Amino acid sequence: MSKNHEKEDRSNWTVQQWTDYAKAGNKDLKRAILIGANLEGADLKDVSLEGAYLRGANLEGARLWYANLEGADLRKACLRVANLNRAILIGANLEGANLKDVSLEGAYLEGAILEGAYLEGANLEGHDIDDLRKRVAGF
């Protein structure tokens, strides 16, 4: 098998290696360890971040439309003014995340943990606001 076709072992990558990989435009970031990573303004459209660890990461202004964040750990992450239109956030943990002015239009939020999330100014078009109020304190 040629080197170009070998599956790369990313199990021991550092946060910086994952960050560089993401910023280089790679789409397969499943189970990436990006705790505290700085991805401000990153173009992550259509990226698979399924099960990724993004706790405390800075994703301010990131473009995450159609991204798969199913089961991702986004606790205390900054997603301020990020675009998550049509993103899959099923079962994602957004506890304490900063979602100020975020766009979640058409995003899939089933089972997402939103306790303590800051949603002021968020675009929630297409969502059941009463359901979100039950799940987000102070909303």
N, C-alpha and C positions, 0 to 999 in steps of 0.2 A: 504494500500500500504506500502510495507516495505521501510525502510530508504534508502536502496541501490537503489531502483527504483525511488525515488522521483527526480524530476528535480531540480537541484541546482539553486538557485537565485544568479546570478552573477552581477546583475545590480548595486550594490553599492561597488563592489570590488575596492581595491586600485591598483595602478600600480604594487606594489610589489606582491600582491596576484596574479594578472594576470601573472606576470613574473615567479613566482614560478610554477604556473599552466602550463605555456608553457614549462618550463625547465623540468618538470616532465614527459613530453612526451604526454600530452593531445593534441588531434587533433582538437577539436572544440573551436576555438578562435574567432568566429564570433563576430564582433562589440566590441572586446576587447579594453580596454583603456590602451595602452602601450606607452603613450607619454613620451619620454625621457628614456624609459626602456633600460637596458643593456642586450642584447641578443647576445653578441659577441660569435661567434662560435657555437651557438645553433643549434641543429638538429631539424629542423622544416619541414622535408620532409612530403609531403601530408597534411600539416596542412591547415585548413580553417581559414583564417584571413580576410574573406570577410567583408568589411565595417569597419575594425579595424582602430583604431587611433594609428599610429606609428610615429607621427610627432617628429622629433629630436631623434628617437630611434637609438641605436647603434646595428646594425645587421652585423657588420664587420665579414666576414668569415662564416656567417651563411649558413646552408644548407637548401635551400628553394625550391628544385626541386619539381615540381608538386604541389607546394603550391597554394592555391586560395587566391589571394590578390585583387580580383575584388572590385573596389570602395574604396580601402584602402587609408588612408591619410598617405603618406610617405614623406611629405614635410620636407626637410632638414635632412632626415634620412641618416645615414652612412651605406651604403651597400657595402663598399669597399671589394673586393675579395669574395663577396658572390656568391653562386651558385643558380641562379634562372632559371636553365634550365627547360623548359616546364612549368614554372609558369604562372598562369593566372593573368595578370595585367591590364585587361580591365577596363578602366575608373579610374585607380589608379592615385593619385596625387603624382608625384615624383618631384615636383617643388623644385629646389635647392638641390636635393639629391646628395650625393657623390656615384657615381657608377663606380669609378675608378677600373679597372681590374675585374669588375663583369662579370659573365657569364650569358648571356641572350639568349643562343642558344635555339631556338624553343619556346621562351616565347611569350605569347599572349599580345601584346601591343596596341591593338585597343583602341583608345580614351584615352590612357594614357597621362597625362599632364607631359611633360618633360622639360618645360621652365627652363632654368638655371641649369639643371642637368649636372653633371660633368661625362663624359663618356670616358675619356682617357683610352685607353687600354682595353676597354670593348669587350667581345666576342659577336658579333651581328650576328653570322652566321644564315642565313635564314631570315634575315630582309631586308626590302627595305631601304637601306641606304639613298637614296635621300629623302624619306619621313621623316626619322628621322632628316636629316639635316634641313628640313623645320621647324621642331618642337623644335629643340634644338639649342639655340643661341651658336655660337662659336664651333659647331661640324663640 
